[in-house]
Amino acid sequence: MTTHFLLELLGYAASVLVAVSLMMSSVLRLRVINLFGSAAFSLYGFLIHAYPVGVLNFFIVCVNVYYLRQMLGTREYFRLLSVRPDTEYLRYFLRFYDEEIRRFLPTFAYAPTEQHLNLFILRDTIPAGLFVGQIHDGHCLRVDLDFVIPQYRDFRIGRYLFEEQAEFFRARGIDEIVSPAGTPAHVAYLRRMGFEPVDPADPGGRYRLTLTADGARR
C-alpha cells in the first residue's frame, strides 16, 4: 500500500468517526467518538500539510477533552422516586416517550394496577429513567418497562438500579427480577446488567437477574 492510499484511508476513517459521533443520542458517547475522530483528522491535516485542518481539529480535541473531564469528574446524585400507578406525570411520560420505548420493548402496554411498582430514577433531580414491574409469588419482580431517556444511556442508571439499589428490592422480599428480551439492543443492555436467559435455548425469551441475601448480584 502506498503512502497516499494510507493517508486517504486515515481521512476517510476520521470522517466516519465524526459522522458517527453526530448520530449519538448520548452526549458522553458523542464526545468520546468525536474525540477520536477529531484526533484522526488533526493527524491527517498535519501529515498532508493542511495545517488549518490540523490546527482546527486539534482545538476540537482539546474542547472534547475539557468537557469529558467535566462530565466524568462531576459527581452525580441518583435517587429512586416511587409513584402511584395513576399518577398524571407517569402517564404523560409514557405518552411522550412512547415511540422511543417501542424501539426497545415493542410489545409494552401499560395496564396499571395497585400491585405495580413504578419507579422514576432521578439523576440530579431529572427523571432520567422509568422502571415498572409487578411482584409475583411474593419474591419475583416481573419487569414491564426498564427505560432510560436517550441523553442518559451510559449504563449508570442501570448500575445504580440493579447494583447500588439491590437492597431496595431485597427489602421488599424480591430476590429475582425477570425481564422480557425486547429488541436485540435491549438484550445487550440486559446482559450488560448481569441478566441471563431463563431458557438458554431461547435467547429471545425472558431474562433473569438473581439477587443474593446481601443485596449483591450473582
N, C-alpha and C positions, 0 to 999 in steps of 0.2 A: 504493500500500500504506500502511495506517495504522501509526502507531507501535506500537499494541497488537499488531498482526499481526507486526511485526518483532521485538518482544520475545518473543513466543511462539515464533517461529522460532529465535531465539537459544537459548531454553531447551531446545527440542527438539534442536537441534544439540549442545548441551552434554551432554544426556542420552545421545545416541547415542555421542558420543566416549567418555564414561565407561564405557558398556556395552561398547563395542568393546575398550577397554583391558583390561577384565577377562577377555576371551577370548584375550589374547595369551599364548602359552607362553614367549616371550622376555621376561625381566624388563626389558631395555632398552626394548623396544617398548612394554611396559605403561607404563613410567614416562613415556615421551615422549608417548604418546597421552593418558594420564591428565593430564599437564601441561596440554595444550591444552584438554581437557575441563573441568578444574577452573578454568582461567583464564576460560573462557567462562561457567561457572557463577558465578564470582565477579563478573564484569561484569554478568551477568544479575541477580544478587541486589542489587547496588548500584543498578542502573537502576530496578528495581521497588521500591526502598526496603525490601527484605527484608534488612536489614543482617546478621542472624545467618548467612544463607545466603552473603552476600558475604564476610564475615569468615572463616567456616569454610573456604570454598573457596580463599580467598587463602592461608590457612595450609597447605592441601594443596598449592598451587602451590609454596610455599617448601620444603615437605618433598620434593617431586619434584625441584626444582632442586638441593637439597642432595645427594640420593642420585645424581642424574645426574652431578653434578660429581665425586663419589667414583668412580662407575663408569667415567667417561671419562678421569679423571685418574690412575687407578691403573694402573700398568704390569703387564701380564700376561706370563707366560712360557709359551712353547709348545715342544713337543718331539715328535719322531716316535719311536714305540716299535714296533720290528718284532717280531712274534711268529710262532711256528710255526703252521702250519695246524691242527694238532690240539690247540692249547692249550685247556685246560678253560675258562679265563676267556673266551676268544674265543667258544666255543660257548654259554656262559651269557649273554654279552652279546647274541648273536644271538637266543637264545630270549626273553630279557627284552624286547627291543625289536622282536620280530617284527611285531607289528601296526603299530607306528609306521613301520617300514621299508617295509611294503607300501603305506603311504599315498603313497609316492614312487616305489617300484620294485616294482610288484605282482607281477612275474614272477621276482623274485630267489629263487634257491635256492642254498644254499652246498654245493658239492661240492669239498671241499679236495683239493689235490694239492701236491706239493713245489714246483711251479712258481708257486704263488700267492705274491703279495706282500701281506702283511697288516700294516697299519699302524694302530696306535692313535695319535690325535693328542691329546696331553696338554695340557691348559690349566690351568696352576697345579697340576700333578700329577693332575688329574681326567681320566679317559678320556672326553673330550667328543665325540670323533668316531672313526669307523672307516672305513678305506679298504681295499678288497680288489680286487685285479686280477691278471691274468696277462699275462706278456710273450709276444708273438707275433712271429715273424720277426726276433727279436733286437733290435727297436727300437720296437715298438708295444705300449703297455700298454693292454689292454682291461679296462675297469672293470666289475667285477661289483657293487660296492657303494661308494657315497660317501655316508656317513650321519653326521649330527650330532644329538646328543640335543636335545630340544626347548628347554631353557633356554639353549642356546648358539648358536642360529640367528641370528647377526647378521653372517654372512659373514666374520668374522675368521678362522675356521678355514680356509675355502676360500681366502682370500687368502694365508694362511700356507702352505698346502699347494702351491698352484699358482704362486705368485709367489716367496715367500721361499725355498721349498724346491725350486724348479725344478731347481737344480743336483743335488739328491739323485737325481732321475730321470735327468738327463743323465749322471751318473757311472756309471749302470748301463746306458748305451747307449740309453736311451729318449729319442726325440725327438718322439714322438706319443702322445697319450692319447686314447682313444676310449671314449665312454660311451653306454649306451642312453639314450633320451629319458626313459623313465618317464612320470610324470604331468605335466600342464601346470605344476604347481608346481615340479617338478624341472627341467623345461625352462627355466623362468625363472631358476632358480639357475645352470644351466649357462651360459646366455647372460651372466649377470652375471659369471661367472668367465672369460669370454672364449672359450667353446666356440662353434663354428659347425656348422651341419648338414653332414654328409658329403655328403648329396644335398639341395641347396636345394629341390628339388621335393617332398621328403618330410620335412617338419619334425617328423614323428612318429617318424623313424628314429634313426640314430646321430648323435652329436655329437663333434666332434674339436677338440682343442687341440694346436697345434704349438709345440714349444719350439725356440728358436734356439740356436746353438752356445754363446752366453754365458749360457745359462740363462734368458733373458728370454722372455716370451710374445710371440706375434705372431698 
